[in-house]
């Protein structure tokens, strides 16, 4: 019996490793309706299909370099590939040779969904590919199967990043437990002529949001961040992810240009100012609804930064 396992994902020839989850779904609109005289459908059809492929990775710097904070168009000659490796029946390890498969998308857009990280955990980026049909090559489905593939070699993906510190609306948050960045990219795909597959897309809205959970409840204060909220700017709202040292319990030096800097503009406000269970420490949750300040993207994410 031939069985497959998930492997790496490539976007426009940039390889992402450290893949945690993959899901490729056709999202079919199936029509099976009954008509007068019978409780059974006499016709079953697929009237529409919107194809997406979602994955998550801890290889966040490679992934963010390839797709950015608002997404990236697929380069047809390279495309997006989800590799499916064959396991040897007797060893349970990847089989040798060009015997593997890849799901291949050559038209569409890849967008980031969210970046999440917990206290003492590693940052994870989830992204989705919206696959489009090309009417100029009508016989080709939006997702193609490539057989007889060799597995990519030289994968890196061993670097990890975690929470370092956060400043929001000029206030230093002294005890952060989690960051979640929802990039807020909404993609609408469109078609015509009753084609099954959509042929074009648009970014209908980009509304990022940042959520920070922590224990520094004293920042809920009229002189700090009051109940009515406070303006956040790229100059006074900065989140840092620090890079771990592989092989030991340590982080790269603050002045090493290996860390991730995230800035945002918008409004910071509390979604919870007091959450407690029994005699555990009180936690609070701060949310930043981001906006365009006329110059910068609502969220600016920079890799390879020295932490200041």
C-alpha positions in Angstrom: 0.0 0.0 0.0 1.3 3.4 -0.9 0.8 6.1 1.7 1.9 9.7 1.7 3.0 12.2 4.4 3.1 16.0 4.3 6.4 17.6 3.5 7.5 21.2 2.7 5.6 24.0 0.9 7.2 26.2 -1.7 5.9 29.7 -2.8 7.5 31.2 -5.9 10.5 28.9 -5.4 10.9 29.9 -1.8 10.9 26.8 0.3 9.1 26.8 3.7 9.9 23.9 6.1 8.8 23.3 9.7 5.3 22.8 8.3 2.7 22.0 11.1 -0.6 21.8 9.3 -1.8 21.6 5.7 -5.2 21.6 4.2 -6.1 21.7 0.5 -9.8 22.0 -0.1 -12.0 22.4 -3.2 -14.9 24.1 -1.4 -17.5 22.8 -3.8 -21.0 24.1 -4.1 -23.0 20.8 -4.6 -26.6 21.1 -5.8 -28.8 18.0 -5.1 -32.4 19.1 -5.0 -35.7 17.2 -5.0 -38.5 18.0 -7.3 -42.3 17.3 -7.4 -43.2 13.6 -7.3 -40.1 12.2 -5.6 -38.2 12.6 -2.3 -34.9 11.7 -4.1 -32.6 14.0 -6.1 -32.7 13.2 -9.8 -29.7 15.4 -10.5 -26.5 16.1 -8.5 -24.0 18.7 -9.8 -21.1 20.8 -8.7 -22.1 24.4 -9.7 -19.1 26.2 -8.3 -15.7 25.5 -6.8 -13.3 27.8 -4.9 -10.0 26.1 -4.3 -7.8 27.1 -1.4 -4.7 25.6 0.2 -3.8 26.5 3.8 -0.7 25.7 5.8 1.1 26.8 9.0 4.8 27.0 9.6 7.4 28.0 12.3 9.7 29.0 9.5 8.2 32.5 9.8 11.1 34.6 8.4 11.3 32.7 5.2 7.5 32.7 4.9 7.1 36.4 5.6 9.8 37.3 3.2 8.0 35.5 0.5 4.4 36.6 1.1 4.6 39.8 3.2 1.8 41.2 5.4 -0.7 41.6 2.6 0.0 38.7 0.3 1.9 37.9 -2.9 0.8 37.1 -6.4 1.8 33.6 -7.6 4.4 33.6 -10.3 3.1 31.1 -12.9 6.4 29.6 -13.9 7.1 28.7 -10.2 3.8 28.5 -8.5 2.9 27.1 -5.1 3.7 23.5 -4.3 2.5 21.3 -1.5 4.9 18.3 -1.5 3.5 14.8 -0.6 6.2 12.3 0.2 5.9 8.6 -0.1 6.9 6.5 2.9 8.7 3.3 2.5 6.4 0.5 3.6 9.1 -1.4 5.5 11.1 1.5 7.1 8.4 4.1 7.5 10.9 6.7 6.2 10.8 8.8 3.0 11.3 6.6 -0.1 14.4 7.5 -2.2 14.2 8.7 -5.8 11.7 10.8 -7.8 8.7 8.9 -6.6 6.9 11.6 -4.6 4.0 14.0 -5.5 3.2 17.7 -5.3 0.0 19.7 -5.6 0.8 22.6 -7.9 -1.0 26.0 -8.1 0.2 28.3 -10.8 -2.3 31.2 -10.6 -3.7 33.2 -7.7 -2.5 34.8 -4.6 -0.9 33.7 -1.2 -2.0 35.7 1.8 -1.0 35.5 5.5 -3.9 34.7 7.9 -2.4 35.1 11.4 0.8 35.0 13.3 0.5 33.5 16.8 2.9 33.0 19.7 2.5 32.0 23.3 4.7 32.5 26.4 7.7 30.1 26.0 6.3 28.8 22.7 7.4 29.4 19.1 5.8 31.8 16.7 3.6 30.2 14.0 2.4 31.7 10.7 -0.7 30.5 9.0 -1.2 31.4 5.3 -3.7 30.5 2.5 -3.3 30.2 -1.2 -6.4 31.2 -3.3 -6.1 29.3 -6.5 -7.6 30.7 -9.8 -8.5 29.1 -13.1 -6.9 30.3 -16.3 -9.4 30.4 -19.1 -6.5 30.6 -21.6 -5.6 27.1 -20.6 -9.1 25.9 -19.9 -8.3 22.2 -19.6 -6.1 22.7 -16.6 -7.7 22.7 -13.2 -6.7 25.3 -10.6 -4.8 22.6 -8.6 -2.6 20.3 -10.7 -0.9 17.0 -9.6 2.8 16.7 -10.3 3.9 13.0 -10.2 7.4 11.6 -10.0 8.8 14.4 -7.9 12.1 14.4 -6.0 11.9 15.9 -2.5 13.5 19.3 -2.1 16.9 19.2 -0.4 18.7 21.7 1.8 15.8 22.7 3.9 16.6 25.1 6.7 13.7 25.9 9.0 15.4 25.2 12.3 15.2 28.7 13.6 12.5 29.7 16.0 11.2 33.0 17.4 9.3 33.8 20.6 7.9 36.7 22.6 10.4 39.3 23.7 8.6 42.5 24.7 5.8 44.9 23.7 5.1 48.6 23.8 1.6 49.8 23.0 0.6 53.4 22.7 3.8 54.4 24.5 3.1 52.0 27.4 5.5 49.1 28.1 3.7 45.9 28.8 5.8 44.1 31.4 4.4 40.6 31.3 3.1 39.4 28.0 1.7 35.9 27.6 0.6 35.8 24.0 0.6 37.8 20.8 -1.8 37.2 17.9 -1.6 39.2 14.7 -4.6 38.8 12.4 -3.5 40.2 9.1 -7.2 40.8 8.1 -6.7 40.2 4.4 -10.1 39.3 2.9 -9.9 37.8 -0.6 -12.9 37.7 -2.9 -12.7 35.5 -6.0 -14.9 36.1 -9.0 -15.9 34.4 -12.2 -18.4 34.7 -15.1 -20.2 32.7 -17.8 -21.2 30.1 -15.2 -17.7 28.7 -15.2 -17.1 26.3 -12.4 -13.9 28.0 -11.3 -13.2 31.6 -10.5 -10.7 33.4 -12.7 -9.9 36.6 -10.9 -9.7 38.0 -7.3 -9.6 41.2 -5.4 -8.5 42.2 -1.9 -11.8 43.4 -0.7 -10.5 44.6 2.6 -7.3 44.6 4.7 -8.2 45.2 8.4 -5.4 43.9 10.6 -5.8 43.4 14.4 -3.3 42.6 17.1 -4.3 40.9 20.4 -2.0 40.8 23.4 -2.8 38.9 26.5 -0.7 39.4 29.7 -0.5 40.1 33.4 0.4 43.7 33.5 -3.1 44.8 34.5 -1.8 48.0 36.0 -1.7 49.4 32.5 -5.5 49.7 32.7 -5.3 53.3 34.0 -6.5 56.7 32.9 -2.9 57.8 32.7 -1.8 54.8 30.7 -4.4 53.0 28.5 -7.8 54.0 29.7 -11.2 52.3 29.1 -11.9 54.6 26.2 -8.8 53.4 24.4 -5.6 55.2 23.2 -4.1 56.1 19.8 -1.4 53.8 18.6 1.3 54.8 16.1 4.2 53.1 14.4 6.5 55.1 16.7 4.9 54.1 20.0 3.6 50.6 19.3 6.2 48.0 18.8 6.2 44.2 19.4 9.4 42.2 19.3 10.0 38.5 18.6 13.4 37.3 19.7 15.3 34.5 18.0 16.3 31.4 19.9 19.8 29.9 19.9 19.6 26.4 18.6 20.9 23.7 20.9 20.8 25.5 24.2 18.5 27.6 26.5 19.4 31.0 25.2 18.5 33.8 22.7 20.5 35.7 20.3 22.0 38.9 21.7 19.7 41.9 21.6 22.1 43.7 19.2 22.2 40.8 16.8 20.3 41.5 13.6 18.2 38.4 13.8 15.0 39.5 15.6 11.5 40.4 14.3 10.1 43.9 14.8 6.4 44.6 14.4 4.9 48.1 14.5 1.3 49.2 14.1 -1.0 52.2 13.9 -4.6 52.4 15.0 -6.4 52.3 18.3 -5.5 50.3 21.4 -8.3 49.3 23.7 -9.1 46.7 26.3 -11.3 43.6 25.5 -10.8 42.4 29.0 -9.4 44.2 32.0 -9.9 41.4 34.6 -9.8 37.7 34.0 -9.1 35.3 36.8 -9.6 31.7 37.8 -9.5 30.8 41.5 -6.5 32.4 43.1 -4.4 32.6 39.9 -2.9 35.8 38.7 -5.3 38.3 37.0 -4.9 38.6 33.2 -6.0 41.2 30.8 -6.3 41.4 27.0 -5.4 44.4 24.9 -6.5 44.8 21.3 -5.2 47.1 18.5 -7.5 47.7 15.6 -5.1 48.9 13.0 -5.5 51.6 10.4 -3.6 53.2 7.5 -1.8 56.3 8.7 -1.5 57.8 5.2 2.0 56.6 4.7 2.6 53.1 6.1 0.8 49.9 5.9 -1.4 49.3 9.1 1.2 46.7 10.2 4.9 46.9 9.3 6.9 43.7 10.0 10.6 43.8 9.7 12.9 40.7 10.0 16.7 40.7 10.6 16.5 43.5 13.2 18.5 44.4 16.2 16.3 44.7 19.3 16.3 48.1 20.9 
